Amino acid sequence: MSMNLGPLFEPFEVKSLKLANRVAMAPMTRNFSPGNVPNDDVVAYYKRRAEGGVGLIITEGTTVNHPAANGYENVPFFHGEKALAGWKKVVDAVHEAGGKIFPQLWHVGAVRKEGMEPDPSVPGYAPSGMNRPGKVVCKVMTKEDIQDVVRAFADAAADAKAIGFDGVEVHGAHGYLIDQFFWEGTNQRDDEYGGSMANRQRFAIEIIKAIREKVGPDFPIMLRFSQWKMQDYDAKLCQTPEELEAFLKPLADAGVDIFHASTRRFWEPEFEGSNLNLAGWVKKLTGLPTMSVGSVGLTEDFIAGTFASKKEAVEDAGIDELIERMNNDEFDLIAVGRALLQDPEWLVKVKEGRADDVEPFRKASLGELY
Ligand SMILES: Cc1cc2nc3c(=O)[nH]c(=O)nc-3n(C[C@H](O)[C@H](O)[C@H](O)COP(=O)(O)O)c2cc1C
């Protein structure tokens, strides 16, 4: 393990957000909010990570106020008095522990199946009714549906600001609704929301602009996006740096302050001919603050598990390479998921050189982690 952890522990500022260090907790769905309300256990869970010293917590995906936003049981909502009161307790606890926190605002799109909470009769909604290319499984969104969801994201961001969150992350990654619009595989519309990338990203741009309108100029908006989809790890929205630049610029112009480039392994080069990872390219192309993510602090065993296809070779996820990339100014912030899920004190232990004390992540233990 590197002795020079310098870049991890430098402060970072963007707009009204002042972070004590460069490490964020990645958003991780937990299904531990019965009645879709974050309860005191949820408060304690986030508080523990804030006490463990992470600069920023990004909450688990929390759903905006649309009948089809939710896709899983016991996921916390981000609307309604009870759920927002629960989130306010989370915010206050994290702030008391010296941390900062963004909610991850989420609509699952076609991942939703009938039978799901809150109204089992509501199907999934998606740009072309597809969760995977070519197979219509749910409702094709009308323009009115699109505007309803845009408004729901904006309202959620306004509520986030009102109850004291430090910014918002919009979940535009991994094959959920916003990404279903981005990805031509699941967006086969022939109106202004489909076709070219400029059209496919119109939905996200409208969401970002509507949020900005509600939260004002200083409240940070982060957009999480990914090339990979749950439905297809090898999918790519952008095949070249030129395509990536064309994708990012209108989103930045719409009001994105931080791009969170979701990759499964932070050390993997994104395009041939350069060692830069996806976040590195985003920073190079936009100049905006950028967050990377993917298998930080994991041992080989579980890199090969969740988020890996079996045929892929497993490489070293050492922290040295992370430090080197941050020293090179490749990206500004790093999100850590499973390592922090397993061990709330992960960052303290890394800082104190007690890597041997870190509890290794076991996929089997996911349900037991608080
Ligand atoms: C249990 C679990 C739940 C997750 N839920 C979400 C989620 O709600 N939203 C999201 O954007 N990513 C989610 N992810 C992906 C993580 O945010 C992260 O990108 C991924 O785990 C890779 O980071 P890591 O290797 O540090 O764990 C989840 C990952 C795990 C393991």
PDBQT file of the ligand as one rigid body, heavy atoms in Angstrom, charges set to zero:
ROOT
HETATM    1  C1  LIG A 401     -25.366  -3.762  -3.394  1.00  0.00    +0.000 C 
HETATM    2  C2  LIG A 401     -25.132  -2.722  -4.449  1.00  0.00    +0.000 A 
HETATM    3  C3  LIG A 401     -26.143  -1.831  -4.754  1.00  0.00    +0.000 A 
HETATM    4  C4  LIG A 401     -25.939  -0.838  -5.738  1.00  0.00    +0.000 A 
HETATM    5  N1  LIG A 401     -26.926   0.076  -5.975  1.00  0.00    +0.000 NA
HETATM    6  C5  LIG A 401     -26.678   1.117  -6.807  1.00  0.00    +0.000 A 
HETATM    7  C6  LIG A 401     -27.615   2.191  -6.928  1.00  0.00    +0.000 A 
HETATM    8  O1  LIG A 401     -28.666   2.252  -6.259  1.00  0.00    +0.000 OA
HETATM    9  N2  LIG A 401     -27.320   3.186  -7.803  1.00  0.00    +0.000 N 
HETATM   10  C7  LIG A 401     -26.175   3.183  -8.544  1.00  0.00    +0.000 A 
HETATM   11  O2  LIG A 401     -25.940   4.113  -9.330  1.00  0.00    +0.000 OA
HETATM   12  N3  LIG A 401     -25.256   2.191  -8.422  1.00  0.00    +0.000 NA
HETATM   13  C8  LIG A 401     -25.470   1.193  -7.557  1.00  0.00    +0.000 A 
HETATM   14  N4  LIG A 401     -24.501   0.227  -7.371  1.00  0.00    +0.000 N 
HETATM   15  C9  LIG A 401     -23.190   0.380  -8.042  1.00  0.00    +0.000 C 
HETATM   16  C10 LIG A 401     -22.214   1.107  -7.110  1.00  0.00    +0.000 C 
HETATM   17  O3  LIG A 401     -22.586   2.448  -6.906  1.00  0.00    +0.000 OA
HETATM   18  C11 LIG A 401     -20.780   1.085  -7.658  1.00  0.00    +0.000 C 
HETATM   19  O4  LIG A 401     -20.737   1.793  -8.882  1.00  0.00    +0.000 OA
HETATM   20  C12 LIG A 401     -20.252  -0.323  -7.875  1.00  0.00    +0.000 C 
HETATM   21  O5  LIG A 401     -20.508  -1.133  -6.738  1.00  0.00    +0.000 OA
HETATM   22  C13 LIG A 401     -18.754  -0.312  -8.155  1.00  0.00    +0.000 C 
HETATM   23  O6  LIG A 401     -18.070   0.266  -7.071  1.00  0.00    +0.000 OA
HETATM   24  P1  LIG A 401     -17.290  -0.667  -5.995  1.00  0.00    +0.000 P 
HETATM   25  O7  LIG A 401     -16.461  -1.594  -6.820  1.00  0.00    +0.000 OA
HETATM   26  O8  LIG A 401     -16.469   0.308  -5.175  1.00  0.00    +0.000 OA
HETATM   27  O9  LIG A 401     -18.311  -1.406  -5.215  1.00  0.00    +0.000 OA
HETATM   28  C14 LIG A 401     -24.695  -0.771  -6.421  1.00  0.00    +0.000 A 
HETATM   29  C15 LIG A 401     -23.693  -1.681  -6.094  1.00  0.00    +0.000 A 
HETATM   30  C16 LIG A 401     -23.892  -2.637  -5.114  1.00  0.00    +0.000 A 
HETATM   31  C17 LIG A 401     -22.773  -3.569  -4.763  1.00  0.00    +0.000 C 
ENDROOT
TORSDOF 0
